[in-house]
Each structure stands twice: as C-alpha cells, then as structure tokens.
Amino acid sequence: MRVGHFVACIGVAAALAACGETEEQRRAREAAADVDPSPISACTAERVRDVGIPQLSWSESADMCQTMRASLGRQPSVAEFRYLSKVVEVIRLDGSTEQVNELGYQVMCVVEARGDASPMHSTFDVVAKVFKGTGGRVTPKDLNVMLRNSGNLAHTMSDESVIYMAAVIWEEKKNAGG
C-alpha cells in the first residue's frame, strides 16, 4: 500500500507543486504566481517548472522564457512569463499549428514592434483576440509583419488600431483565397 501511495504521489507531483496539495492550494499558488513581479531567476527547465503553466512542457517553457529574455533585454517577471504562456496556449487551443517557441517569439516581436505604445499584457490580449476573432486567419506573425512594416507608426497605434489593421489583413487574405 505504501508503494502504491508513493507511486501515486510521484504521478500527481508532475501536475501539482507538492504531493498532497489540494485544489484550493493549487489555485492560490497559481493566483499568487500570476501577479508575482519578481524576475525568474533563470530560464531553465528546473526553474520554469515551478512558475510555468502545466499545459506547456518544461522544455517549451524554458525556451519561451529565453525568448522573452532576449526580447526584453532582462529576465521576465513570473507574472509576465505566465501571461505569455497562457496566451500561447490559448492560441494553440484555438487551432494554431505553430510550435510554442515560434508563437512566443512572434508575440514578443509584436510587443517589440509596438514599443511603449501599449503595456505588454494589453498587447498579449490583442494578439490573442485577433487570432481568435479571425478564426486563426490572422496570426501573430501577420501582426508582427504588419507592425514592422508600419515603422514608427507602430509605436503610436492603440490596441483598437491594431485590431482594425488586423481586420484589413483578414480581408486581404480572404480576397487572396486564404
């Protein structure tokens, strides 16, 4: 019986931070991580497994953390990393066939292209809304290319302006048969 309990705890430990953690404790731990402003100490599988979301593998999470670090020029905060992880997972659930690291890279490119025009979380939301609202036809890469080609205008565009431009991209893709 003890061996069976031990094996069960090992299996559950992958999904929960600690053996014996209740659902309420897990939710409280995740809610605290969602607002944690402290930087992730290192973008390694060992570190991100403690702060990542369970839908992404440790390897995928570590790669995405490294992408964020390169884009931001600093270690991402736990909250920023978890937010991007959730956006990437939402986009995957909505039908994207891109790899996690590529999605994370493209979303961070959109953040870079917008500069200080919008807070990072707001940009993350816009990317997810555009993907979902267009049924996956306007991708983070499409937004990245559009904003990069907009030059300095990208730094002044509101969230609504990005959404309007995404509608233009969607219409162009429909007209081209896509």
ROZATOR-321872 format. One record per residue: residue number from 1; residue in three letters; x, y, z of N, C-alpha, C, O in turn. Coordinates in nm, 4 decimals. Atoms other than C-alpha are relative to their C-alpha. Example, Ala and Ser with C-alpha at 12.3 -4.5 7.8 and 13.67 -1.06 7.14 Angstrom:
<dozas>
    n  res    n_east   n_north      n_up   ca_east  ca_north     ca_up    c_east   c_north      c_up    o_east   o_north      o_up
    1  ala    0.0890   -0.1190    0.0000    1.2300   -0.4500    0.7800    0.0900    0.1200    0.0000    0.1936    0.1181    0.0665
    2  ser   -0.0820   -0.1190   -0.0060    1.3670   -0.1060    0.7140   -0.0770    0.1090    0.0730   -0.0261    0.2198    0.0899
</dozas>
This chain:
<dozas>
    n  res    n_east   n_north      n_up   ca_east  ca_north     ca_up    c_east   c_north      c_up    o_east   o_north      o_up
    1  met    0.0824   -0.1195    0.0000    0.0000    0.0000    0.0000    0.0866    0.1257    0.0000    0.0567    0.2212   -0.0716
    2  arg   -0.0867   -0.1179   -0.0036    0.2796    0.2445    0.0826    0.0653    0.0241   -0.1355    0.0773    0.1392   -0.1776
    3  val   -0.0621   -0.0156    0.1308    0.4498    0.1781   -0.2534   -0.1020    0.0587   -0.0968   -0.0698    0.1492   -0.1739
    4  gly    0.1048   -0.0528    0.0871    0.1214    0.2389   -0.4337   -0.0272    0.1470    0.0278   -0.0444    0.2261   -0.0650
    5  his    0.0205   -0.1402   -0.0350    0.0697    0.5627   -0.2428    0.1163    0.0853   -0.0487    0.0953    0.1958   -0.0988
    6  phe   -0.1184   -0.0726    0.0445    0.4274    0.6703   -0.3217   -0.0043    0.0217   -0.1511    0.0220    0.1322   -0.1987
    7  val    0.0077   -0.0108    0.1459    0.3824    0.5981   -0.6941   -0.1092    0.0989   -0.0393   -0.0909    0.1776   -0.1322
    8  ala    0.1081   -0.0936    0.0298    0.0519    0.7875   -0.6937    0.0448    0.1433    0.0261    0.0130    0.2336   -0.0512
    9  cys   -0.0493   -0.1348   -0.0312    0.2197    1.0863   -0.5279    0.0991    0.0471   -0.1047    0.0989    0.1648   -0.1410
   10  ile   -0.0967   -0.0376    0.1029    0.5007    1.0810   -0.7851   -0.0751    0.0443   -0.1258   -0.0403    0.1461   -0.1856
   11  gly    0.0774   -0.0345    0.1193    0.2465    1.0851   -1.0704   -0.0740    0.1316    0.0156   -0.0794    0.2114   -0.0780
   12  val    0.0735   -0.1228   -0.0257    0.0430    1.3622   -0.9140    0.0958    0.1180    0.0134    0.0589    0.2312   -0.0180
   13  ala   -0.0969   -0.1080   -0.0214    0.3574    1.5636   -0.8333    0.0327    0.0745   -0.1284    0.0664    0.1928   -0.1245
   14  ala   -0.0255   -0.0685    0.1270    0.4063    1.6398   -1.2008   -0.1055    0.1064   -0.0273   -0.0753    0.2101   -0.0864
   15  ala    0.1078   -0.0951    0.0226    0.0702    1.8163   -1.2083   -0.0132    0.0997    0.1141   -0.0583    0.2124    0.0935
   16  leu    0.0097   -0.0862   -0.1165    0.0857    1.9620   -0.8597    0.1385    0.0349    0.0511    0.2327   -0.0418    0.0316
   17  ala   -0.1319   -0.0417   -0.0489    0.3695    2.1507   -0.6962    0.0482   -0.0897    0.1129    0.1687   -0.1098    0.1278
   18  ala   -0.0413    0.0862   -0.1104    0.3702    1.9219   -0.3950   -0.1040   -0.1083    0.0194   -0.2234   -0.0869   -0.0012
   19  cys    0.0905    0.1111   -0.0264    0.2233    1.5856   -0.3090   -0.0895    0.0387    0.1172   -0.0413    0.0870    0.2197
   20  gly    0.0934   -0.0340   -0.1061   -0.0862    1.6375   -0.1008   -0.0600    0.1392   -0.0149   -0.1392    0.1803    0.0699
   21  glu    0.0543   -0.1337    0.0217   -0.1656    1.9834   -0.2417   -0.1466   -0.0123   -0.0415   -0.1809   -0.0899   -0.1307
   22  thr    0.1415    0.0023    0.0356   -0.5382    2.0456   -0.2535   -0.0240    0.0905   -0.1205    0.0623    0.1698   -0.1581
   23  glu    0.0370   -0.0855    0.1137   -0.7158    2.2088   -0.5466   -0.0002    0.1473    0.0422    0.0437    0.2339   -0.0335
   24  glu    0.0032   -0.1368   -0.0509   -0.7674    2.5201   -0.3355    0.1414    0.0551    0.0183    0.1668    0.1714   -0.0131
   25  gln   -0.1393   -0.0422   -0.0165   -0.3955    2.5358   -0.2507    0.0658    0.0249   -0.1356    0.1424    0.1199   -0.1519
   26  arg   -0.0564   -0.0166    0.1339   -0.3040    2.4910   -0.6173   -0.0481    0.1304   -0.0614    0.0309    0.2051   -0.1191
   27  arg    0.0559   -0.1245    0.0547   -0.5372    2.7735   -0.7211    0.0626    0.1222    0.0665    0.0944    0.2201   -0.0009
   28  ala   -0.0611   -0.1117   -0.0725   -0.3957    3.0020   -0.4508    0.1448    0.0199   -0.0448    0.1890    0.1333   -0.0631
   29  arg   -0.1393   -0.0089    0.0452   -0.0381    2.9215   -0.5584    0.0069    0.0602   -0.1396    0.0917    0.1454   -0.1660
   30  glu    0.0007   -0.0521    0.1359   -0.1205    2.9902   -0.9240   -0.0440    0.1462   -0.0043    0.0100    0.2246   -0.0824
   31  ala    0.0447   -0.1397   -0.0045   -0.3067    3.3135   -0.8407    0.1128    0.0908    0.0477    0.1301    0.2012   -0.0037
   32  ala   -0.1137   -0.0784   -0.0487   -0.0044    3.4366   -0.6469    0.1064    0.0134   -0.1084    0.1651    0.1204   -0.1248
   33  ala   -0.1001   -0.0040    0.1074    0.2274    3.3461   -0.9368   -0.0447    0.0928   -0.1131    0.0390    0.1566   -0.1768
   34  asp    0.0520   -0.0846    0.1085    0.0012    3.5318   -1.1837    0.0271    0.1488    0.0223    0.0237    0.2265   -0.0732
   35  val   -0.0263   -0.1410   -0.0290    0.0812    3.8624   -1.0096    0.1397    0.0221    0.0584    0.1707    0.1313    0.1061
   36  asp   -0.1344   -0.0075   -0.0587    0.4382    3.7901   -0.8962    0.0914    0.0852   -0.0877    0.1241    0.0447   -0.1992
   37  pro   -0.0837   -0.0879    0.0810    0.6556    4.0816   -1.0161    0.1484   -0.0361    0.0017    0.2280    0.0252   -0.0695
   38  ser   -0.1426    0.0334   -0.0097    0.9838    3.9141   -0.9245    0.0477   -0.0686   -0.1275   -0.0261   -0.1454   -0.1893
   39  pro   -0.0519    0.0620    0.1226    1.2078    3.8122   -1.2133    0.0247   -0.1495    0.0193    0.0575   -0.1948    0.1290
   40  ile   -0.0348    0.1417   -0.0026    1.2513    3.4465   -1.2985    0.1517   -0.0055    0.0135    0.2239    0.0621   -0.0600
   41  ser   -0.1437    0.0003   -0.0291    1.5936    3.3614   -1.1634    0.0829   -0.0529   -0.1158    0.1941   -0.0055   -0.1390
   42  ala   -0.0710    0.0558    0.1156    1.6957    3.1565   -1.4668   -0.1015   -0.0653   -0.0923   -0.2011   -0.1218   -0.0471
   43  cys    0.0903    0.0613    0.0989    1.5300    3.0384   -1.7867    0.0412   -0.1445   -0.0257    0.0781   -0.1809   -0.1373
   44  thr   -0.0326    0.1421    0.0107    1.5971    2.6721   -1.7211   -0.1251   -0.0810    0.0295   -0.2187   -0.0325    0.0932
   45  ala    0.1146    0.0872   -0.0241    1.3570    2.3805   -1.7143   -0.0249   -0.0155    0.1498   -0.1400   -0.0203    0.1934
   46  glu    0.0144    0.0175   -0.1446    1.4235    2.3398   -1.3418   -0.0700    0.1187    0.0640   -0.1505    0.1008    0.1555
   47  arg    0.0595   -0.1189   -0.0600    1.3232    2.6979   -1.2643   -0.1409    0.0262   -0.0531   -0.2301    0.0601    0.0246
   48  val    0.1322   -0.0336    0.0545    1.0289    2.7431   -1.5006   -0.1061   -0.1027    0.0381   -0.2254   -0.0724    0.0348
   49  arg    0.1017    0.0993   -0.0400    0.8628    2.4215   -1.3868   -0.0736    0.0455    0.1250   -0.1885    0.0074    0.1474
   50  asp    0.0626   -0.0492   -0.1224    0.7933    2.5985   -1.0572   -0.0954    0.1165   -0.0255   -0.1828    0.1437    0.0568
   51  val    0.0810   -0.1193    0.0248    0.6327    2.9030   -1.2197   -0.0804   -0.0079   -0.1295   -0.1641    0.0786   -0.1552
   52  gly    0.0685    0.0122    0.1284    0.5078    2.7817   -1.5583   -0.1417   -0.0514    0.0144   -0.1896   -0.0767    0.1249
   53  ile    0.1344    0.0564   -0.0001    0.1655    2.6590   -1.6575    0.0108   -0.1471   -0.0395    0.0979   -0.1834   -0.1186
   54  pro   -0.0154    0.1444    0.0237    0.1050    2.2832   -1.6672   -0.0252   -0.0440   -0.1442    0.0134   -0.1548   -0.1813
   55  gln    0.0302    0.0384    0.1372   -0.0136    2.2839   -2.0302    0.1241   -0.0011   -0.0886    0.1243   -0.0655   -0.1935
   56  leu   -0.1229   -0.0038    0.0782    0.3380    2.3563   -2.1566    0.1059   -0.0859    0.0678    0.1143   -0.0909    0.1905
   57  ser   -0.1073    0.0812   -0.0570    0.6311    2.1223   -2.1125    0.1057    0.0915    0.0608    0.1106    0.2107    0.0308
   58  trp   -0.1073   -0.0780   -0.0620    0.9270    2.2359   -1.9054    0.0960    0.0511   -0.1064    0.1451    0.1637   -0.0981
   59  ser   -0.0908   -0.0389    0.1077    1.1399    2.2431   -2.2187   -0.0593    0.1157   -0.0809    0.0100    0.2130   -0.1106
   60  glu    0.0669   -0.1079    0.0735    0.8852    2.4557   -2.4086    0.0006    0.1289    0.0822    0.0241    0.2376    0.0294
   61  ser    0.0027   -0.1159   -0.0881    0.8572    2.6867   -2.1098    0.1373    0.0658    0.0105    0.1480    0.1884    0.0068
   62  ala   -0.1361   -0.0547   -0.0095    1.2348    2.7264   -2.0768    0.0364    0.0732   -0.1287    0.0951    0.1813   -0.1239
   63  asp   -0.0281   -0.0656    0.1283    1.2651    2.8072   -2.4487   -0.0736    0.1332   -0.0110   -0.0169    0.2326   -0.0563
   64  met    0.0786   -0.1222    0.0090    0.9862    3.0642   -2.4269    0.0544    0.1055    0.0971    0.0558    0.2241    0.0645
   65  cys   -0.0602   -0.0926   -0.0949    1.1445    3.2210   -2.1185    0.1256    0.0632   -0.0605    0.1478    0.1834   -0.0461
   66  gln   -0.1211   -0.0518    0.0644    1.4724    3.2561   -2.3104   -0.0356    0.0984   -0.1114    0.0333    0.1987   -0.1301
   67  thr    0.0469   -0.0917    0.1038    1.2833    3.4182   -2.5989   -0.0436    0.1328    0.0621   -0.0111    0.2396    0.0103
   68  met    0.0419   -0.1230   -0.0688    1.1247    3.6668   -2.3577    0.1208    0.0785    0.0482    0.1262    0.2005    0.0331
   69  arg   -0.1201   -0.0668   -0.0515    1.4622    3.7423   -2.2001    0.0727    0.0725   -0.1128    0.1152    0.1869   -0.0966
   70  ala   -0.0688   -0.0624    0.1141    1.6177    3.8109   -2.5404   -0.0781    0.1216   -0.0498   -0.0178    0.2230   -0.0850
   71  ser    0.0838   -0.1087    0.0495    1.3257    4.0327   -2.6431   -0.0007    0.1188    0.0957    0.0076    0.2338    0.0526
   72  leu    0.0107   -0.1062   -0.0997    1.3045    4.2300   -2.3192    0.1354    0.0572    0.0409    0.1443    0.1695    0.0904
   73  gly   -0.1322   -0.0432   -0.0452    1.6770    4.2519   -2.2543    0.0183   -0.0157    0.1495    0.1089    0.0434    0.2083
   74  arg   -0.0045    0.0273   -0.1442    1.6143    4.1299   -1.8996   -0.0780   -0.1283    0.0266   -0.1489   -0.1786   -0.0605
   75  gln    0.0793    0.1174   -0.0383    1.4712    3.8329   -1.7144   -0.1468    0.0424    0.0098   -0.1761    0.1461    0.0693
   76  pro    0.1418   -0.0342   -0.0157    1.0911    3.8329   -1.7452   -0.0442   -0.0246    0.1442    0.0134   -0.1071    0.2152
   77  ser    0.0569    0.0281   -0.1319    0.8878    3.8527   -1.4278   -0.0810   -0.1285   -0.0097   -0.1172   -0.1731   -0.1185
   78  val    0.0820    0.1211   -0.0045    0.6976    3.5457   -1.3188   -0.1354    0.0286   -0.0629   -0.1854   -0.0514   -0.1420
   79  ala    0.1324   -0.0357    0.0530    0.3697    3.7247   -1.3999    0.0033    0.0171   -0.1512   -0.0864   -0.0315   -0.2202
   80  glu   -0.0111   -0.0189    0.1456    0.4858    3.8288   -1.7499    0.0138   -0.1340   -0.0706   -0.0511   -0.1589   -0.1722
   81  phe   -0.0234    0.1314    0.0600    0.6077    3.4779   -1.8260   -0.1275   -0.0834    0.0001   -0.1603   -0.1463   -0.1006
   82  arg    0.1241    0.0787   -0.0074    0.2850    3.3145   -1.7081   -0.1044    0.0553   -0.0973   -0.1774   -0.0218   -0.1596
   83  tyr    0.0977   -0.0614    0.0903    0.0751    3.5626   -1.9092    0.0289   -0.0405   -0.1443   -0.0612   -0.0821   -0.2171
   84  leu   -0.0354    0.0416    0.1362    0.2659    3.4929   -2.2304   -0.0272   -0.1483   -0.0196   -0.0768   -0.1886   -0.1248
   85  ser    0.0248    0.1442    0.0101    0.2455    3.1192   -2.1610   -0.1479   -0.0286   -0.0229   -0.1837   -0.1139   -0.1042
   86  lys    0.1448    0.0196    0.0151   -0.1326    3.1428   -2.1269   -0.0485    0.0452   -0.1371   -0.1323   -0.0212   -0.1982
   87  val    0.0388   -0.0493    0.1325   -0.1681    3.3492   -2.4453    0.0402   -0.1009   -0.1067   -0.0383   -0.1316   -0.1965
   88  val   -0.0472    0.0986    0.0976    0.0410    3.0984   -2.6400   -0.0863   -0.1252    0.0058   -0.1205   -0.1810   -0.0985
   89  glu    0.0837    0.1197   -0.0122   -0.1643    2.8092   -2.5039   -0.1403    0.0248   -0.0551   -0.1981   -0.0635   -0.1184
   90  val    0.1320   -0.0332    0.0560   -0.4919    2.9858   -2.5917    0.0058   -0.0042   -0.1529   -0.0838   -0.0585   -0.2175
   91  ile   -0.0140   -0.0006    0.1455   -0.3666    3.0395   -2.9469    0.0129   -0.1429   -0.0523   -0.0442   -0.1767   -0.1560
   92  arg   -0.0107    0.1415    0.0420   -0.2690    2.6725   -2.9705   -0.1346   -0.0698    0.0087   -0.1722   -0.1438   -0.0822
   93  leu    0.1317    0.0630   -0.0163   -0.6077    2.5625   -2.8374   -0.0982    0.0476   -0.1055   -0.1908   -0.0249   -0.1420
   94  asp    0.0872   -0.0547    0.1037   -0.7731    2.7866   -3.0957    0.0414   -0.0429   -0.1405   -0.0144    0.0053   -0.2391
   95  gly   -0.0292    0.0594    0.1292   -0.6050    2.5940   -3.3750    0.1356    0.0260   -0.0617    0.1625   -0.0239   -0.1710
   96  ser   -0.1320   -0.0243    0.0590   -0.2515    2.7196   -3.4310    0.0815   -0.1291   -0.0031    0.0801   -0.2081    0.0913
   97  thr   -0.0875    0.1178    0.0121   -0.0128    2.4541   -3.5552    0.1464    0.0377    0.0207    0.2347   -0.0471    0.0081
   98  glu   -0.1366   -0.0458   -0.0251    0.2962    2.6640   -3.4777    0.0519   -0.0608    0.1304   -0.0247   -0.0923    0.2215
   99  gln   -0.0641    0.0471   -0.1218    0.5430    2.5407   -3.2198   -0.0093    0.1093    0.1071   -0.0195    0.2278    0.0752
  100  val    0.0110   -0.0928   -0.1121    0.5261    2.7022   -2.8750    0.1058    0.1096   -0.0090    0.0739    0.2274    0.0068
  101  asn   -0.1067   -0.0995    0.0027    0.8628    2.8744   -2.9118   -0.0208    0.1013   -0.1132    0.0061    0.2201   -0.0955
  102  glu    0.0248   -0.0913    0.1121    0.7700    3.0208   -3.2521   -0.1145    0.0957    0.0336   -0.1064    0.2148    0.0035
  103  leu    0.1105   -0.0875   -0.0399    0.4392    3.1531   -3.1169    0.0482    0.1035    0.1014    0.0169    0.2219    0.0894
  104  gly   -0.0531   -0.0923   -0.0993    0.6161    3.3043   -2.8169    0.0880    0.1056   -0.0638    0.0814    0.2232   -0.0278
  105  tyr   -0.0882   -0.0921    0.0704    0.8753    3.4595   -3.0467   -0.0808    0.1045   -0.0763   -0.0513    0.2237   -0.0676
  106  gln    0.0799   -0.0927    0.0793    0.6133    3.6134   -3.2768   -0.0783    0.0974    0.0885   -0.0890    0.2156    0.0560
  107  val    0.0730   -0.0890   -0.0913    0.4077    3.7508   -2.9858    0.0953    0.1032    0.0583    0.0604    0.2208    0.0688
  108  met   -0.0976   -0.0949   -0.0541    0.7205    3.9061   -2.8355    0.0466    0.0986   -0.1075    0.0781    0.2133   -0.0756
  109  cys   -0.0328   -0.0928    0.1090    0.8049    4.0553   -3.1778   -0.1067    0.1080   -0.0130   -0.0749    0.2234   -0.0419
  110  val    0.1080   -0.0989    0.0029    0.4638    4.2257   -3.1726    0.0200    0.0998    0.1143    0.0036    0.2203    0.0955
  111  val   -0.0265   -0.0883   -0.1142    0.5459    4.3631   -2.8258    0.1137    0.0961   -0.0344    0.1031    0.2164   -0.0103
  112  glu   -0.1142   -0.0838    0.0382    0.8820    4.4901   -2.9546   -0.0403    0.1046   -0.1023   -0.0036    0.2215   -0.0897
  113  ala    0.0389   -0.0919    0.1072    0.7269    4.6451   -3.2660   -0.0859    0.1137    0.0532   -0.0775    0.2261    0.0038
  114  arg    0.0863   -0.1049   -0.0558    0.4726    4.8357   -3.0573    0.0750    0.0904    0.0954    0.0290    0.2008    0.1248
  115  gly   -0.0763   -0.0841   -0.0924    0.7371    4.9662   -2.8211   -0.0804    0.0327    0.1228   -0.1390   -0.0553    0.1859
  116  asp    0.0720   -0.0448   -0.1193    0.5821    5.1711   -2.5454   -0.1436    0.0412   -0.0306   -0.2098    0.1010    0.0542
  117  ala    0.1354   -0.0410    0.0387    0.2545    5.2226   -2.7334   -0.1064   -0.0649    0.0877   -0.2147   -0.0092    0.1054
  118  ser    0.0984    0.0731   -0.0780    0.0793    4.9692   -2.5137    0.0721   -0.0871    0.1023    0.1804   -0.1383    0.0741
  119  pro   -0.0608    0.0921   -0.0963    0.1539    4.7725   -2.1973    0.0078   -0.1419   -0.0580   -0.0746   -0.1811   -0.1407
  120  met   -0.0224    0.1338    0.0545    0.2830    4.4223   -2.2656   -0.1235   -0.0887    0.0132   -0.1604   -0.1569   -0.0825
  121  his    0.1180    0.0856   -0.0176   -0.0232    4.2476   -2.1181   -0.1112    0.0372   -0.0978   -0.1814   -0.0500   -0.1489
  122  ser    0.1021   -0.0451    0.0944   -0.2518    4.4570   -2.3354    0.0314   -0.0500   -0.1406   -0.0580   -0.0935   -0.2131
  123  thr   -0.0405    0.0510    0.1314   -0.0530    4.3625   -2.6454   -0.0233   -0.1502   -0.0083   -0.0699   -0.2004   -0.1106
  124  phe    0.0269    0.1449   -0.0029   -0.0713    3.9961   -2.5445   -0.1480   -0.0258   -0.0258   -0.1838   -0.1133   -0.1047
  125  asp    0.1446    0.0176    0.0162   -0.4501    4.0301   -2.5190   -0.0442    0.0266   -0.1432   -0.1256   -0.0475   -0.1984
  126  val    0.0368   -0.0342    0.1377   -0.4774    4.1970   -2.8601    0.0372   -0.1135   -0.0943   -0.0424   -0.1510   -0.1804
  127  val   -0.0441    0.1098    0.0871   -0.2762    3.9187   -3.0262   -0.0957   -0.1187    0.0124   -0.1360   -0.1771   -0.0882
  128  ala    0.0909    0.1139   -0.0212   -0.4987    3.6509   -2.8701   -0.1390    0.0293   -0.0565   -0.1999   -0.0574   -0.1192
  129  lys    0.1328   -0.0361    0.0504   -0.8206    3.8375   -2.9551   -0.0048   -0.0020   -0.1525   -0.1018   -0.0491   -0.2120
  130  val   -0.0039   -0.0019    0.1462   -0.7160    3.8888   -3.3163    0.0022   -0.1422   -0.0542   -0.0708   -0.1738   -0.1482
  131  phe   -0.0076    0.1381    0.0473   -0.6237    3.5229   -3.3597   -0.1365   -0.0678    0.0154   -0.1865   -0.1298   -0.0784
  132  lys    0.1291    0.0638   -0.0258   -0.9482    3.4036   -3.2009   -0.1105    0.0621   -0.0858   -0.1919   -0.0097   -0.1440
  133  gly    0.1047   -0.0697    0.0740   -1.1662    3.6681   -3.3684    0.0016   -0.0250   -0.1495   -0.1012   -0.0127   -0.2159
  134  thr   -0.0101    0.0276    0.1434   -1.0374    3.5801   -3.7151    0.0041   -0.1498   -0.0282    0.0336   -0.1925   -0.1398
  135  gly   -0.0021    0.1451    0.0194   -1.0607    3.2077   -3.6618    0.1383   -0.0517   -0.0356    0.1519   -0.1518   -0.1059
  136  gly   -0.1372    0.0430    0.0258   -0.6831    3.1815   -3.6746    0.0559    0.0465   -0.1327    0.1676    0.0097   -0.1691
  137  arg   -0.0468   -0.0445    0.1320   -0.6555    3.3521   -4.0116    0.1021    0.1135    0.0078    0.1852    0.1277   -0.0819
  138  val   -0.1014   -0.1032   -0.0219   -0.4573    3.6495   -3.8761    0.0834   -0.0460    0.1192    0.0364   -0.0500    0.2329
  139  thr   -0.0889    0.0607   -0.0984   -0.1621    3.5089   -3.6877    0.0884    0.1046    0.0681    0.0970    0.2184    0.0220
  140  pro   -0.0971   -0.0917   -0.0602    0.0888    3.6667   -3.4503    0.1074    0.0434   -0.0999    0.1539    0.1572   -0.0947
  141  lys   -0.0997   -0.0360    0.1012    0.3353    3.6574   -3.7416   -0.0550    0.1072   -0.0937    0.0173    0.1998   -0.1305
  142  asp    0.0619   -0.1028    0.0847    0.0914    3.8561   -3.9589    0.0028    0.1354    0.0694    0.0351    0.2364    0.0068
  143  leu   -0.0021   -0.1254   -0.0747    0.0627    4.1200   -3.6864    0.1420    0.0544    0.0105    0.1642    0.1747   -0.0026
  144  asn   -0.1399   -0.0398   -0.0087    0.4394    4.1260   -3.6439    0.0449    0.0660   -0.1294    0.1036    0.1742   -0.1272
  145  val   -0.0417   -0.0540    0.1304    0.4985    4.1810   -4.0166   -0.0688    0.1336   -0.0264   -0.0046    0.2282   -0.0719
  146  met    0.0738   -0.1246    0.0218    0.2270    4.4478   -4.0370    0.0589    0.1132    0.0839    0.0804    0.2234    0.0334
  147  leu   -0.0530   -0.1045   -0.0874    0.3649    4.6388   -3.7383    0.1421    0.0387   -0.0375    0.1772    0.1566   -0.0331
  148  arg   -0.1381   -0.0309    0.0399    0.7273    4.6108   -3.8527    0.0003    0.0862   -0.1269    0.0831    0.1760   -0.1418
  149  asn    0.0080   -0.0792    0.1235    0.6268    4.7477   -4.1933   -0.0633    0.1377    0.0220   -0.0568    0.2239   -0.0656
  150  ser    0.0609   -0.1294   -0.0323    0.4421    5.0348   -4.0235    0.1020    0.0998    0.0520    0.0713    0.2180    0.0669
  151  gly   -0.1054   -0.0890   -0.0493    0.7700    5.1772   -3.8946   -0.0368    0.0639    0.1323   -0.0892   -0.0018    0.2223
  152  asn    0.0258   -0.0715   -0.1254    0.7355    5.4423   -3.6261   -0.1484    0.0097    0.0337   -0.1843    0.0318    0.1493
  153  leu    0.1445   -0.0022   -0.0252    0.3572    5.4381   -3.6661   -0.0395   -0.1089    0.1000   -0.1318   -0.0899    0.1792
  154  ala    0.0314    0.1108   -0.0910    0.3553    5.1055   -3.4785    0.0121    0.0426    0.1461   -0.0573   -0.0101    0.2330
  155  his   -0.0195   -0.0462   -0.1372    0.4756    5.2899   -3.1692   -0.1125    0.0894    0.0490   -0.1215    0.1176    0.1685
  156  thr    0.1081   -0.0903   -0.0378    0.1697    5.5141   -3.1726   -0.1379   -0.0650   -0.0115   -0.2375   -0.0051    0.0292
  157  met    0.1299    0.0644    0.0225   -0.1053    5.2645   -3.2608   -0.0622   -0.0494    0.1304    0.0032   -0.1146    0.2117
  158  ser    0.0740    0.0510   -0.1153   -0.3685    5.1966   -2.9975   -0.0344   -0.1466   -0.0246   -0.0172   -0.1984   -0.1349
  159  asp    0.0439    0.1388    0.0145   -0.4952    4.8461   -2.9325   -0.1096   -0.0107   -0.1062   -0.1103   -0.1037   -0.1868
  160  glu    0.1096    0.0009    0.0974   -0.8059    4.9299   -3.1351    0.0530    0.0141   -0.1421    0.0021   -0.0498   -0.2341
  161  ser   -0.0593   -0.0177    0.1324   -0.5917    5.0450   -3.4279    0.0620   -0.1291   -0.0505    0.0508   -0.1622   -0.1686
  162  val   -0.0591    0.1293    0.0386   -0.4053    4.7142   -3.4277   -0.1117   -0.0962   -0.0412   -0.0978   -0.1698   -0.1389
  163  ile    0.1130    0.0878    0.0339   -0.7387    4.5312   -3.4292   -0.0594    0.0393   -0.1351   -0.0930   -0.0481   -0.2150
  164  tyr    0.0518   -0.0447    0.1297   -0.8632    4.7442   -3.7207    0.0932   -0.0423   -0.1143    0.0475   -0.0859   -0.2199
  165  met   -0.0965    0.0421    0.1022   -0.5434    4.6732   -3.9147   -0.0063   -0.1516   -0.0209    0.0110   -0.1999   -0.1328
  166  ala    0.0147    0.1448    0.0121   -0.5890    4.3026   -3.8403   -0.1215   -0.0339   -0.0868   -0.1192   -0.1312   -0.1622
  167  ala    0.1189    0.0219    0.0834   -0.9350    4.3274   -3.9994    0.0346    0.0211   -0.1472   -0.0161   -0.0500   -0.2340
  168  val   -0.0441   -0.0237    0.1383   -0.7702    4.4695   -4.3129    0.0815   -0.1209   -0.0491    0.0634   -0.1671   -0.1618
  169  ile   -0.0796    0.1186    0.0368   -0.5216    4.1809   -4.3151   -0.0928   -0.1170   -0.0296   -0.0736   -0.1890   -0.1276
  170  trp    0.0941    0.1112    0.0181   -0.8088    3.9340   -4.2780   -0.0735    0.0140   -0.1326   -0.0882   -0.0841   -0.2055
  171  glu    0.0691   -0.0217    0.1273   -0.9974    4.0892   -4.5699    0.0923   -0.0268   -0.1182    0.0506   -0.0877   -0.2167
  172  glu   -0.0962    0.0264    0.1063   -0.6839    4.0809   -4.7855    0.0243   -0.1497   -0.0188    0.0369   -0.1981   -0.1313
  173  lys   -0.0203    0.1452    0.0083   -0.6329    3.7144   -4.7021   -0.1220   -0.0675   -0.0618   -0.1084   -0.1604   -0.1414
  174  lys    0.1229    0.0565    0.0587   -0.9972    3.6372   -4.7859   -0.0030    0.0260   -0.1511   -0.0373   -0.0628   -0.2291
  175  asn   -0.0018   -0.0360    0.1427   -0.9628    3.8196   -5.1195    0.1021   -0.0799   -0.0766    0.0853   -0.1061   -0.1958
  176  ala   -0.1046    0.0805    0.0654   -0.6485    3.6197   -5.1924   -0.0308   -0.1490    0.0051    0.0468   -0.2314   -0.0435
  177  gly    0.0407    0.1412   -0.0059   -0.8341    3.2961   -5.1220    0.0468   -0.0720    0.1251    0.0400   -0.1947    0.1308
  178  gly   -0.0520    0.0617   -0.1226   -0.6883    3.2348   -4.7746   -0.0929    0.0056    0.1152   -0.0600   -0.0430    0.2234
</dozas>
